[in-house]
Structures are given as structure tokens and as C-alpha cells.
Amino acid sequence: MAADLWQRGCEKLAAELPEQQFNTWIRPLPAADVINDDDGGSAVVTLRVPNRFKLDWIRNQYAGRIETVLSELAGKPVRLDITLAPREAASGGPGPRPVAAPQHIAQALTGGPAPTANAAHGAAAARPAAAASPSPRGRLNPLLTFDTLVPGRANQMARTAALHVAGAPGQMYNPLFIYGGVGLGKTHLIHAVGNALLADKPDARILYLHAEQFITDVVRNYQRKTFDELKAKYHNLDLLLIDDVQFFAGKERTQEEFFNAFEALLAKKAHIIMTSDTYPKGLVDIDERLTSRFDAGLTVAIEPPELEMRVAILMRKAEQEGSPMPEDVAFFVAKNVRANVRELEGALRKILAYSRFSQKEINIGLAREALKDLLSIQNRQIGVENIQKTVADFYKIKVADMYSKKRPASIARPRQIAMYPAKEMTQKSLPEIGELFGGRDHTTVLHAVRKIAGERQKNSELNQQLHVLEQTLKG
Ligand SMILES: Nc1ncnc2c1ncn2[C@@H]1O[C@H](COP(=O)(O)OP(=O)(O)OP(=O)(O)O)[C@@H](O)[C@H]1O
């Protein structure tokens, strides 16, 4: 019975799940091992998946469902154990394709060490666009992967969509349009898709490029009249990753060529992922024929990371640098450096350098010293009183209502909204904030902060208002 449990489970899942999901995620998996425990009262089913992002995806999306189906069929509790398939095993016989570590691929092909994560942008932009077909590496930076991208509310939608595309390119969400402010991880995310696909399908034709490189290529090929080269390069890809498409503004010839490439790729079910600093309809001087196509698949935003995510990013990056950062220091830095991840990385670098040169351990005192200049600018600006005044002005209520006991929604709502930046943008603790809001309990503040943070994700009008407030407060 154990031998065909997985087989029967698959049949049931095939009937339950949408066909495309089943074909993409479950069908390609090799048969699972089933081990019954000693007294036969339960079983463990071990599923081996070819790579990390499939592992995460299956664990998050399907593990519960699979366990239930298998338990029902087996008539006893079944626990699902999902592990990575060993490389040797994956490379032989039927089942998933061999998995090559992106780092290895990159190093083997370039003959040198992989570039650093921070070099991604510059290196790509500086390199002239090759006229021939893209290298198998597709100019991907092997360090920018899903593994090194810290997940959080701010990038949840974009990351989920990107994972989906990496697992099943050319199917849903085509084109995928990712927009957001500077330094929020858009470039990182599209490289991650390329690297994941490359790990899964080493032969996939993938190309990453910055929009400016495309412009340069178009100009060069027009000058030389080598239009076939342009076509050969851009129309024969499986995945095109193109960064900062707002740079196409006012470049008519480029837009024309991009339109051609776009249509050719979509017709072949190749996937296109674009990034931009704004949503498609917000792009200026780009032909509507293009912007409407940009919007025809899925458009997702990446928001600035919230406090907890900033803390997680700092701690992860410090760990990667071999200098773990204590949590209280990470909170201190995250509260003071809020704009984007690139700034967080800058602050981290300063602290690590300061600690190394002074040979002192990393603590809040050292971080304060290392970030002295930055802090002095910010401390001048944001205090809870300032926030209360700004929010009260914005919603046209009296500042006194911020600490009053009044409860009508027209007052209680702005008060809750004000508690959110009070927590996110100042150094004050929850009890201190509660005190400043008319002696309220810290749980009231916590409730408000969570509520507004959650609503912000779903309610674009509120999100917009908060952006305006934050910009006003930052001066
Ligand atoms: N969630 C994250 N986890 C880990 N690192 C991140 C995350 N988001 C961004 N980064 C890092 O922050 C830096 C800036 O990110 P990236 O270059 O991808 O931003 P961007 O949105 O493309 O910005 P720009 O619009 O300026 O091109 C990179 O070093 C990237 O690896």
C-alpha cells in the first residue's frame, strides 16, 4: 500500500487542484518515499524537490493539502517531510532536471569569482551590450537570489508573483510589471527570477538588462543597419528581464523596437518582467500602446520595508558579513534608517567599518557614533508631537483630539493613523507613545499600529495618504 500512496495521492491532487497548478508544481516531482513508523500508526512521506524556491513554494502553498490527502488515503496520520534532492540523484534518470548552483554556473562561465551583490547594477550598466545572442548566464548576478532576498510585507506580493513566474515561466502574470521607489529590491527580485530559472533549466535563454542598455543597442544597430542582430538578440529569449523602463521616456525608436520585441516574445510565450519607478499608467512620454501592454499581465508594487523587515534585513546582512548584529542594535538602526534597503546597507557598512577599525564590539553606542551624521539630521525632524500635529492638520481635526478620550470615528481613526508613524518613525516605545496619546495603554497603540500597517497593504488610498504624511514629516 505504501508503495503506491504517492501515486494515488497525485491522482487525488490532480482532481482537486487547478490543472495548471498541478502540472507545474506536483506532477514533475519524483515519487515520494513512504516510511511507516514502528507500530504502523503513522507514516512519514519524504518528498525531494529540485531546488530551494520550489521547496519554499510547495511547503507554503501545498504541504497542508498534500498531508491531508495522503492521511485520508493511508487511513492514518501522514507527516510530510520536504527536502532538497541531492544533486547526484537529481542528475540521473527521469524526473526533474539536474540542478546547478547559480554561483557555480557563474564562476564556471566567467572563470572568476562572482561579482558582489552591490556591483549588480553598475556592472550591468557599464558592460556594452553584446551583439550576439546572450550568454547562458544572461548577465545575471548570481548573488541576487530568492535566498538572499529577505521576505516581508513590503515585497510579499511582488515576491510571490516572481516565484510563480520562476516556477512556470510563460504562463501566468505575463508580463510582470514591478514598480516601487529606489533601492527597494526590484533589481534584486528580477535577478532572483533569472537565477532560479537558470538553476532549474540551465539551457534557458535569459537576458537581464537595464533599459539604458536596450536604448544603446537600438541606437547602435540603427547606425549599423544591423536590424537582424537586434531581432536575433531580443526575439529569441525565454525570459527577458528589463530594469527601469521609465528610461524609455521620449525615445520613440527604442519604444518601437521594444514593442516589436515585446510582441514577438509574448507570442512565443516567453516571459517578460519589467521594473519601473512608477506604475504603467504613471509613465510619462511612453506610448500608450506600450503602457497598456505593460499593464496587461500583473502589476505589483514593492513598498518601503516596515520596521520588522528592516530589522530582519540588517540582521541577515550582518550575519552574511560574518559580524552578527545584536537585535537591539538592529532595531535602533532600523528605526533611524527608513527610506530604503540601499540606505540600510550603507548604514550597516558604516557600522561594520567603525567596529573593525576601532576594534570595538557592535552595540547601540557604537552604532550611534558610526551613524552620527545621519542621526543628527533626522533627530531634528520627527517627534511624536510633530506627527500628531501633522496628522491632525491632514485630517482636519484638533491636535488636542490626539490625546482626548473622544471616540467618534472621525477622530479615533486619525488618532490610530498617527500612532503608526509614531511607532515606525521615532525611537519611542509603545508605553511612551501611549502616554503621549493621552495616557493610553500600550496594547491600544500596538493594536492601532498593526491595524494601520495591515490596512495599508490593501487600501491604496490609505497607503497614498501615509506616503504623503511620511514625506511631509521627513521634510
Ligand atoms: N528584501 C531584501 N532583502 C535583502 N536585500 C535587499 C532586499 N531588498 C533590497 N535589497 C538590497 O538592497 C539593494 C538595493 O536593491 P535593488 O538594487 O534591487 O533596488 P531597486 O529597487 O532596483 O532600486 P533602483 O530603483 O535604484 O534600481 C541591493 O543590494 C539589494 O540586494
The ligand as an SDF file (V2000), in Angstrom:
LIG
                    3D

 31 33  0  0  0  0  0  0  0  0999 V2000
   14.2790   42.3160    0.7600 N   0  0  0  0  0  0  0  0  0  0  0  0
   15.6040   42.4340    0.6010 C   0  0  0  0  0  0  0  0  0  0  0  0
   16.4420   41.5680    1.1950 N   0  0  0  0  0  0  0  0  0  0  0  0
   17.7720   41.6720    1.0390 C   0  0  0  0  0  0  0  0  0  0  0  0
   18.3780   42.6330    0.3130 N   0  0  0  0  0  0  0  0  0  0  0  0
   17.5950   43.5170   -0.3110 C   0  0  0  0  0  0  0  0  0  0  0  0
   16.1850   43.4670   -0.2050 C   0  0  0  0  0  0  0  0  0  0  0  0
   15.6650   44.4860   -0.9170 N   0  0  0  0  0  0  0  0  0  0  0  0
   16.7010   45.1340   -1.4470 C   0  0  0  0  0  0  0  0  0  0  0  0
   17.8680   44.5590   -1.0910 N   0  0  0  0  0  0  0  0  0  0  0  0
   19.2170   45.0070   -1.4410 C   0  0  0  0  0  0  0  0  0  0  0  0
   19.1870   46.4230   -1.4840 O   0  0  0  0  0  0  0  0  0  0  0  0
   19.9890   46.9160   -2.5400 C   0  0  0  0  0  0  0  0  0  0  0  0
   19.1340   47.7470   -3.4670 C   0  0  0  0  0  0  0  0  0  0  0  0
   18.2080   46.9080   -4.1280 O   0  0  0  0  0  0  0  0  0  0  0  0
   17.9280   46.9840   -5.6950 P   0  0  0  0  0  0  0  0  0  0  0  0
   19.1420   47.4650   -6.4380 O   0  0  0  0  0  0  0  0  0  0  0  0
   17.3270   45.7030   -6.1110 O   0  0  0  0  0  0  0  0  0  0  0  0
   16.8360   48.1520   -5.6880 O   0  0  0  0  0  0  0  0  0  0  0  0
   15.9590   48.7470   -6.8520 P   0  0  0  0  0  0  0  0  0  0  0  0
   14.5690   48.7420   -6.3370 O   0  0  0  0  0  0  0  0  0  0  0  0
   16.2310   48.0510   -8.1240 O   0  0  0  0  0  0  0  0  0  0  0  0
   16.4730   50.2370   -6.9070 O   0  0  0  0  0  0  0  0  0  0  0  0
   16.6660   51.2550   -8.1430 P   0  0  0  0  0  0  0  0  0  0  0  0
   15.3130   51.7520   -8.4700 O   0  0  0  0  0  0  0  0  0  0  0  0
   17.5400   52.2930   -7.5410 O   0  0  0  0  0  0  0  0  0  0  0  0
   17.2900   50.4920   -9.2540 O   0  0  0  0  0  0  0  0  0  0  0  0
   20.5900   45.6980   -3.2280 C   0  0  0  0  0  0  0  0  0  0  0  0
   21.8950   45.4850   -2.7120 O   0  0  0  0  0  0  0  0  0  0  0  0
   19.6570   44.5750   -2.8230 C   0  0  0  0  0  0  0  0  0  0  0  0
   20.3400   43.3310   -2.7860 O   0  0  0  0  0  0  0  0  0  0  0  0
  1  2  1  0
  2  3  1  0
  2  7  2  0
  3  4  2  0
  4  5  1  0
  5  6  2  0
  6  7  1  0
  6 10  1  0
  7  8  1  0
  8  9  2  0
  9 10  1  0
 10 11  1  0
 11 12  1  0
 11 30  1  0
 12 13  1  0
 13 14  1  0
 13 28  1  0
 14 15  1  0
 15 16  1  0
 16 17  2  0
 16 18  1  0
 16 19  1  0
 19 20  1  0
 20 21  2  0
 20 22  1  0
 20 23  1  0
 23 24  1  0
 24 25  2  0
 24 26  1  0
 24 27  1  0
 28 29  1  0
 28 30  1  0
 30 31  1  0
M  END
$$$$
